[in-house]
Amino acid sequence: MKQKIDRLSARLLSLSGRQERVDLFPHVNVDGDALGSALALLLALEKLSVTVRLPLDEPVPPKLDFLPALAKISPVDTSGTGWMMQPEKTIALLLDCADPQRTGQREAGCVLAEERWVLDHHIARRPLHETDLVDTRAAACAELVYDLLLSLEAKSGTRLLGPDEKTLLMAALISDTGGFVYSNTSARSFTIASELMHRDLDLRQITYRLFHQSSQAKLRLKGYFCTKARFSYSDRVVSASVDPATLDRFQATDDDLDGMINELKNVAGVDLAMILRMQADGQIRVNLRTSTAVDASQLAARFGGGGHPRAAGMTLAGLSLAEAEKLLLEKAGDALSTPCA
C-alpha cells in the first residue's frame, strides 16, 4: 500500500502549478469520514499549488457544520452539467468509496475525468485497478489520507498537517470508529490520533457534535423507534422502519436518524439490527449493524450494497417498506445460519 500511496502523491505533486484539476468525490450521503478526509486533502493540495475542487450536490449534515473549510466546497447545480463539462483536464479522486455510482448526481464527473483514482477502506465489489488504493484494514479513509499527506510532505518539503487538517482528519477518524469503540479500531488508529493531537484541537467538541448533540425531534424519534422496533429469530434480529410522513410528524429530518441503528444494535442478544428509511423518491435506504455472528457486508452485497463486516448498507427500489422489511428478514435467516469469517 505504501508504494501505491507514494505513486499517488507523486502524481498529485506533478500537477503543482499546472492547469490540470483534481476533483475530489466523497460518497453520496456524505458522513464525517468522507467529508473530513476530502476537506483535509483539499487544504493540503492547495498548499502545494494544485488546482483542486470538492463538488457536492447535497447540503452538509448539521452535525458536521463545525468542520473547518466548509466554505471551500463547490456546490453543484444539478439542473445542468456545466460544472463537469469544463475544458480543463481533470483527475477524479474518489474518497471513501470505489464506485462512481456511489457519488450520486456527480457520477458523470467521475466518468468523464481523464484519470480516476480511489482512496477507500471498504470491501471492493469489483476487481481492483492500479489506481485503486483500497485497504480494508484501515479503520477510516482518514487513515489513508493521513498516509498520503505524510508522503506529500516528504516529497515536497512542505508542512501540510496544520491545525485545520488535523481537526478534519481527527473528526473523520472519530466518526468512522465511533469514538474509537467500533471493532474496526486498531492500534494504528490510536497512533494516528495521537499524532493528530495539537493544542488547538478540541477533542471534546468533536465527539460531542458527532455523537451526543441532539434535538427535540431526535429525542421524539428515538421514542418512536423504541416502541416500534420488531424482534425476530429469537430476538437475535431487530428491525424498524420510518417513512417521510413519520419524519414530518416529528418535524424531523434524515439527519435525526443518525445513531438510531446503534440504539437498536446495543440491545443485549441482538446480532443484526436493521433500519429502513423510505426516501421522498420512493427508494428505501437500509442500514445494517451486526455482531461478529453476521457479516453485514455480505448481506448488503446480496442487494447491491456494501460496507464493512459490522456495518453496511444498501438502497432498494420498487418495494413498499413492508415488502422490503419482509424480504430482508427472509435473508437475515440465511445470514444468521452462515458461519461468519
N, C-alpha and C positions, 0 to 999 in steps of 0.2 A: 504493500500500500504506500509506503514512503516514496518509492520510485515514481508511482503514479502522481502522488501529491507534488513531488518535485517537478514532474513534467508539466503539470497544470500550472504551477507557479511560474515556470519558465515561459510558458505560452502567454500567460497574463502579463508578465513583465515585458514581453516583446511588443505589447500594444501601447506601451507608455509613449505619450505624445503623438500617437497616430490617430487617424480618423475612424478606424475600426472601433465598434462599440460592443461592450458586453452588456447583455440584458440578463438580469437575474430573475429567475422564475421560481418562487416558493409555491407550494401546492395550494389549490383552492381550499376555502375554509381555513385560512391561514391560522396557525397556532403560534405559541411562544417560541418554539424551537425554529420553525420555518422562518418567521419574520425576524426574530433576533439574529439568527445566523446570516440572513440576507442583508440586513442593515449593517451588521458588523463588517461584512465583506465589502459592501458598497463604500463605507467610510475608508477602509484600508486602500481600496483601489483608487479612490480619489486622491489620496495622499501620494500615490505613485503616478499621478497624471494619466491614469487610464480612464477613458470615457466609459461611463457606466450608468446604467439606468435600472430602476426597480419598478416595473409596471405592476399595478394592482387594480383589479376590476371589482373590488369589494371594499366596504369600509373596514377600518381597523377595529377589531373587537374592543369593547370598552375596557376590558381588564388589561389590555396591552397598551392603552393610551398614555402610559407613563414612560414608555420606551424613548430613549433619545433618538434624534434624527428622523422622526416620522415625517417631517416636512420634506424630506428628500424623496419620498415615494412619488412616482409618476402616476396619477390617476388615469385609468384607461376609459376612453369614451367608447362603450360597447355598441354604440349605434352605427359605428363605421369601422374601417380597418386602416385608417390613415396612419395610426401610430406604429403599425407594424410594416408598412409599405415604404418607409423612408429609404432613400437611396444608399445610406451608409451600409458598409459591410457590418454584419452583426454576428456575434457569438452568443449562443444561448447557453446559460448555465443553470440547470435545474437544481434546486436545493430542497432536500427533504422529500424528494420524490424522483422517480426514474422514468416516468411515462408522461409525455406531453399532454395526454388526456387528463392527467391529474392537475393541469393548470387552468381548467375551466375555459372561459372565453378568451384566454390568452394563448390557447393551443396553437393557433396559426402562427403566432410569433415564434414559437419554438420550431415549428415545422419549416418555416421559411428561412430560418437562420442558416447561414452557410456552414456553420460548425456548431456542434452541440456537445456539451459536457454534462456530467451528472455528479453531484455530491449527495450521497444518500446512505442511510443506515437500515433501511427496510429490506425484507426478503424480496429479491427480484423475481418478477413474474415472466421474465423474458431472458434470452441469452445476453450476456454482458459483452460490451464492446470495449475497445482500448480506452475510450474516453469516458467510460463509466467507472466512477470511483465509489464503489459500494462496499461498506464494511459493516456487516450485521453485528459485529462485536461492539461497535460504538453505541453508547447509550443515547446519543443525540447527534443530529447533524452538526451541532455546535462543536463537537469534538473534532470532526473532520475540518471544519472551517478554522478552528484553532491551529491545527497542524499546518493548514495551508498558509495562515498568516505568519507562523514561525518560519516556514520555508521562504516566503516572500521577504521577510525581514532579513534572513540570512543572505539571500541573493542580492538584495537591493541596498543593504546597509541602512535602511530607513526604519525608524521606530514606528510600528503600526498599531501596537496594542496600547492605546491610550485609555483614559477613563471611560469614554463612551463605548469604545469597542469591548472593553472588559465587562461593562454593565450589560451590554446586549448579549454577549456570549454567556454570561452568568445566568441571565434571565432565561435564555434558551436552554441551558443545561438543567437548571432547576425545573423548568416546565416539563421536559420530557422524562425526568427521573422522579417526578412527583415530590420534589424537595429531597431527593436522594433516598427515597424509600422504596421505589419500584425495583423489581427483580433485575432490571437491565443495568442498575447502578453497579459500577465496577471500581476497583482501586484506582484505575486511570481517571474515572470521573472525579474522584476526590482530589487526585493530584492536579488535574487541570483547574478545578475550583480553587484550590489553594493558590495556584499561580495567578489566577484572575483577581484575587482579592487585592484591593488597594484602599487607601484611607477614605476615599470619597464614595466607595461602593456601599450602598445602603441595603444590606442583605435582608434585613427585617422587612423593609418596604417592598422589595421584590417578591418575597414569599407571601406577604400579606395580599398584595394586589393579584397575584396569580392564583392563590388558593383560598384565602379566607374572607376577602371583602365580599359582601353580599348585598342584597336589595330586598325590599319588601316583596317584590314579585317573585324573586327566587325563593324566599322563605315559604311563601304560599305554595309555590310549585313543588317544593320539597315535600310538603304535607300531602299534596296530591299523589306524588309518586309513592310515598309511604303507604297510602291507603289503597292504591290501585295496582301495586306490584302483585304479580301472579307467580306462584311457585309450582314447580312440576318436577318429575323424575325424583321423587322422594326428597324434595326441597333442594336438590342439587342445582337446579336451574331457576333463575328468577328473570322475569321479563316485564316490561312496561312500555306503553306506547303513548304518544301525545300527538294531537293534530293542531292545525292553526287556530281553530275555534277555541280550544282549551287555552292556548297561549294568550289569545285575545282576552279571554275571561279573566285571566290573572294579570292582564296588562304586562305580560312577559314577552321576551324575545328568545330567539335561538340561543343567544349568549347566556341566558339564565339557566340553560340546561347543562352548562359546564359543571362537571363534578358529580352530577346525579348518578352516573353509571358507577362511580366508585362507592357511593352510598349503598347501592344495591349489592355490589360485589363484596362489601365488607360484612354482610350478614354471615354469621357462622354457618359452615356447611355448604355454602354456595361455591360451585365450581365454574359456573358460567352465568354471567349477567348480560342481559341484552336490553338496549333501549332503542325503540323505533320511533322516529320523528317524521311525520308527514310534512313535506315542504309545500309551499304555495303552488308549485308547478305540478304537484301530484306525485313526485318522486319521494321515495322513502329512504332516509339516511338511517343506517343501523350502526350502532356502536357495540362492541363486544369487549368484555373484560373476563379473564379466566384465571383459574388456579393452575398449578402445574399439571393437573389432570387432563386439561384440554388445551389444544393448540389453536388459539384464536385465529392465527393467520391462515391455517389450513381450512378452517370453517368458512372464513371470509372469502378465500380463493374459490370456493365452490360456487360463489355468486358473483365472481368477477372483482372481488375486493382484495384487500391485503392488509399488511401491517406487521405486527410483531407476534411472537408466540403468546404473550399475555394480554396484548391489546391490539385490536384490529377493527376494521370497519368496511362497509360496502354501501352501495346505493342500489335500490330495487325500483323497478318501474312497472306499471301496468297492473298493480295489485292494490287492494284495499289494505288498511292497517291490519284488519283481522286476518285476511288471507296471507299477508306477509308473515305475521306472527305465527300462524299455524304451520306454514312452510318451514320457518326457521326452527320451530320446536321439533318438527319431524327430523330434521337434520341434526339437531342437538343430541338426539338419542344416539345417532351413529357416532358423533364426536365423543360422547361420554364412554362409549364402549371401545373406542380405538386407543391403543396404547400411545401415550404422548412421549416423544423423544426428549 
